[in-house]
């Protein structure tokens, strides 16, 4: 068994951070559909089609881990029918490719880290843990299908961990990057009534959690990768305003968001009061628990 870690979708936002965190201790292989555009320091970049193991499957033989991040950005554009199909199919295709590679490997990878999102629970104002059922909206359906796409590797003897990750708050990321704009223009505030829960995690804790779960041989099944405690959208907005020294008094009306974003508005007007029950029970130590402290660490 070597120390090879294969990261599908490794040229994306989370993938790049994982490469940076793991490259000194592991042999990193990044799978991307456009390798010439994604030279990644510290990693071997290999092309793939996102649907099969062709051209890279042999690398899974004897690998330590596969981290499956691949999938279209769910919040990048409005959810037309074709966009929904692309979001779902990109995840199902990547899952099938991973299973194909694992099935063909003479020496199976030791662990598969299957990415997912806290949106698995749908709109959940009540506390939810890893034992809670899935929601019923589009993001929840995508998460459920994404998770199921690699379930077969468990029958092949591979330990599988599912990471249901909250919003990574990083100025360079999509979510916080978009939130910063109205605050910098002095028109920031909560989205809708602000009472919906805002599941968040500092990127450093998210990446540390993935590494912890990869290296902890007792880790198995789904884990909520989310900061402990509960934060509403209004509380997050007030904290962001304090850090930026900007007012947080201009709410974006729910009806306007629904009008502009359509079904996509569910991402910002609904939320999950999720708890990282299994991660805490496993002994993982969060470094940034307070939302204002986490924002100051990232912005100041």
C-alpha positions in Angstrom: 0.0 0.0 0.0 1.5 3.3 -1.1 0.8 6.8 0.1 -1.1 7.9 -3.1 -4.1 10.1 -2.6 -6.3 10.6 -5.7 -8.5 13.7 -5.6 -11.3 13.9 -8.2 -12.2 17.5 -8.9 -8.9 18.4 -7.3 -8.5 21.6 -9.3 -11.5 23.2 -7.7 -11.6 25.5 -4.7 -11.7 22.7 -2.0 -9.4 20.5 -4.0 -6.6 23.1 -4.2 -6.7 23.6 -0.4 -6.6 19.8 0.1 -3.6 19.5 -2.1 -1.8 22.3 -0.2 -2.6 20.5 3.1 -1.6 17.0 2.0 1.2 17.4 -0.5 4.1 17.3 2.1 3.0 13.9 3.4 1.4 12.1 0.5 1.7 11.5 -3.2 -1.2 13.6 -4.6 -2.9 12.9 -7.9 -5.4 15.4 -9.1 -8.0 14.4 -11.7 -9.3 17.2 -13.9 -11.0 17.4 -17.3 -8.7 20.2 -18.4 -5.2 19.3 -17.2 -3.3 21.9 -19.2 -5.2 24.6 -17.5 -4.8 23.3 -14.0 -1.1 22.7 -13.2 -1.1 22.2 -9.5 2.1 22.6 -7.4 2.7 19.5 -5.3 0.5 17.2 -7.3 0.5 15.1 -10.5 -2.3 16.3 -12.7 -4.1 13.6 -14.7 -6.9 14.1 -17.3 -10.2 12.2 -17.0 -13.6 12.4 -18.6 -15.5 12.6 -15.3 -17.5 9.5 -16.3 -15.1 6.5 -16.5 -11.9 5.2 -15.1 -10.3 5.4 -18.6 -6.7 6.8 -18.4 -6.4 6.9 -14.6 -8.0 3.8 -13.1 -4.7 2.0 -12.7 -3.7 4.7 -10.2 -6.3 3.4 -7.8 -4.6 0.1 -7.5 -2.8 0.1 -4.1 -3.7 3.8 -3.5 -4.2 5.0 0.1 -7.3 7.0 -0.6 -9.6 8.5 -3.2 -11.3 11.8 -2.3 -14.3 12.3 -4.6 -15.1 16.0 -4.9 -16.2 16.2 -8.5 -19.4 17.8 -9.4 -20.8 21.0 -11.1 -21.1 24.0 -8.8 -24.7 23.9 -7.5 -25.0 27.6 -6.9 -23.2 29.0 -9.9 -26.2 29.6 -12.1 -30.0 29.5 -12.1 -31.6 26.1 -11.9 -33.1 25.5 -15.3 -34.1 22.0 -16.2 -30.9 21.5 -18.1 -28.8 23.0 -15.3 -30.3 20.6 -12.8 -29.5 17.7 -15.1 -25.9 18.8 -15.4 -25.5 19.2 -11.7 -26.8 15.7 -10.9 -25.2 13.9 -13.9 -21.8 15.4 -13.1 -21.9 13.8 -9.7 -23.3 10.5 -10.8 -20.8 10.2 -13.5 -17.9 10.8 -11.2 -19.3 8.3 -8.7 -19.5 5.6 -11.4 -16.0 6.3 -12.5 -14.7 5.9 -8.9 -16.5 2.7 -8.4 -15.2 1.4 -11.7 -11.6 2.1 -10.7 -12.0 0.6 -7.3 -13.7 -2.6 -8.7 -10.7 -3.1 -11.1 -8.0 -2.5 -8.5 -6.2 -5.7 -7.4 -5.3 -3.9 -4.2 -8.2 -1.8 -3.2 -7.7 1.8 -1.8 -7.9 1.9 2.0 -10.5 4.6 2.1 -12.9 6.6 0.0 -13.9 10.1 1.1 -17.2 10.9 -0.6 -18.0 14.6 -0.6 -21.6 15.8 0.1 -23.2 18.9 1.6 -25.2 19.9 4.6 -28.0 20.5 2.2 -28.7 16.8 2.5 -31.1 17.6 5.2 -33.2 20.1 3.2 -34.7 23.0 5.1 -34.1 22.0 8.7 -34.8 24.6 11.4 -34.9 21.7 13.9 -31.6 20.2 15.1 -30.3 17.5 12.8 -27.4 15.1 13.2 -26.0 12.4 10.9 -28.8 10.1 12.0 -31.5 12.5 10.7 -33.3 11.7 7.4 -32.7 13.4 4.1 -34.7 16.4 3.0 -37.0 16.6 0.0 -35.9 19.6 -2.1 -33.5 19.6 -5.1 -30.2 20.1 -3.1 -31.2 17.3 -0.8 -32.0 15.0 -3.7 -28.6 15.8 -5.3 -26.8 15.1 -2.1 -28.5 11.8 -1.5 -27.8 10.6 -5.1 -24.2 11.9 -4.8 -23.6 9.9 -1.6 -25.2 6.8 -3.0 -23.1 6.9 -6.2 -20.1 5.4 -4.5 -21.8 3.2 -1.9 -20.8 0.0 -3.8 -17.2 0.4 -2.7 -18.2 -0.7 0.8 -19.2 -4.1 -0.7 -15.7 -4.2 -2.2 -14.1 -3.9 1.3 -13.3 -0.2 1.2 -13.9 2.0 4.2 -16.1 4.9 3.0 -16.7 8.2 4.7 -19.2 10.8 3.6 -18.5 14.4 4.4 -21.6 16.6 4.5 -19.9 20.0 4.4 -21.3 23.3 5.4 -20.7 26.6 3.7 -16.9 27.4 3.6 -16.6 31.0 4.7 -13.6 32.3 2.7 -13.3 35.7 0.9 -12.0 33.7 -2.1 -14.9 31.3 -2.2 -18.3 31.8 -3.9 -20.5 32.2 -0.9 -18.6 34.7 1.2 -17.2 36.5 -1.8 -20.7 37.3 -3.0 -21.9 38.4 0.5 -19.0 40.9 0.8 -20.1 43.0 -2.1 -23.3 44.6 -0.6 -21.5 45.1 2.7 -18.7 46.9 1.1 -21.3 49.1 -0.6 -22.9 49.9 2.8 -26.1 48.0 1.9 -25.4 44.7 3.6 -27.9 42.9 5.8 -29.7 39.6 6.4 -31.3 37.6 3.6 -35.1 37.4 4.0 -36.1 37.6 7.6 -32.6 36.3 8.7 -34.1 33.6 10.9 -33.0 30.7 8.8 -29.9 28.9 10.1 -26.6 29.5 8.3 -24.4 26.4 8.4 -20.8 27.5 8.1 -17.3 26.2 8.7 -13.8 27.8 8.5 -11.9 26.4 5.5 -9.0 25.3 7.8 -11.3 23.3 10.0 -13.0 21.7 6.9 -9.7 20.6 5.4 -8.4 19.4 8.7 -11.6 17.4 9.2 -11.2 15.7 5.8 -7.7 14.7 6.7 -8.7 13.5 10.1 -11.4 11.3 8.7 -9.1 10.0 6.0 -6.4 9.0 8.5 -8.7 7.8 11.3 -9.3 4.1 10.5 -12.3 4.0 12.8 -14.1 6.7 10.9 -17.0 5.3 8.8 -20.2 6.6 7.3 -21.6 10.2 7.2 -20.1 13.1 9.1 -21.4 16.6 9.3 -18.5 18.9 8.6 -19.9 22.1 10.2 -18.8 24.4 13.1 -20.5 23.5 16.4 -23.3 25.7 17.7 -26.1 27.3 15.6 -25.9 30.6 13.7 -28.8 32.3 11.9 -28.4 34.3 8.8 -29.1 37.5 10.8 -26.4 36.6 13.4 -23.9 35.9 10.6 -24.7 39.2 8.9 -24.3 41.2 12.1 -20.9 39.5 12.7 -19.8 40.2 9.1 -20.9 43.8 9.5 -18.8 44.2 12.7 -15.7 42.7 11.1 -16.0 44.9 8.0 -17.1 47.9 10.1 -20.2 48.3 7.9 -23.8 48.4 8.8 -26.0 45.3 8.6 -29.4 46.8 8.4 -30.5 46.4 4.8 -32.3 43.1 4.5 -32.8 41.6 1.1 -36.5 40.8 0.9 -37.4 37.2 0.4 -39.9 37.9 -2.4 -37.2 39.8 -4.3 -34.7 37.0 -4.0 -37.3 34.5 -5.2 -38.1 36.7 -8.1 -34.4 37.0 -9.1 -33.1 33.6 -8.2 -36.2 31.4 -8.7 -35.8 28.0 -7.1 -32.1 28.7 -6.4 -33.2 31.2 -3.7 -33.8 28.1 -1.4 -30.0 28.0 -0.9 -30.1 31.4 0.9 -33.6 31.5 2.3 -33.5 28.1 3.9 -30.9 26.5 6.2 -29.9 23.6 8.3 -29.5 23.6 12.1 -27.0 20.8 11.8 -24.7 19.5 14.5 -21.3 17.8 14.0 -22.2 15.0 16.5 -20.1 12.2 15.0 -17.1 14.5 14.3 -17.1 15.7 17.9 -17.6 12.2 19.3 -14.6 11.0 17.2 -12.3 13.4 19.0 -11.8 16.0 16.2 -10.9 19.4 17.6 -12.2 22.5 15.9 -9.9 25.5 16.0 -12.4 28.2 15.0 -15.8 27.9 16.8 -17.0 31.5 16.9 -18.3 33.0 13.7 -17.0 36.5 14.3 -13.6 35.1 15.2 -13.5 33.0 12.1 -14.5 35.9 9.9 -11.8 38.1 11.5 -9.2 35.4 10.9 -10.1 35.3 7.2 -10.8 39.0 6.5 -8.6 41.1 8.7 
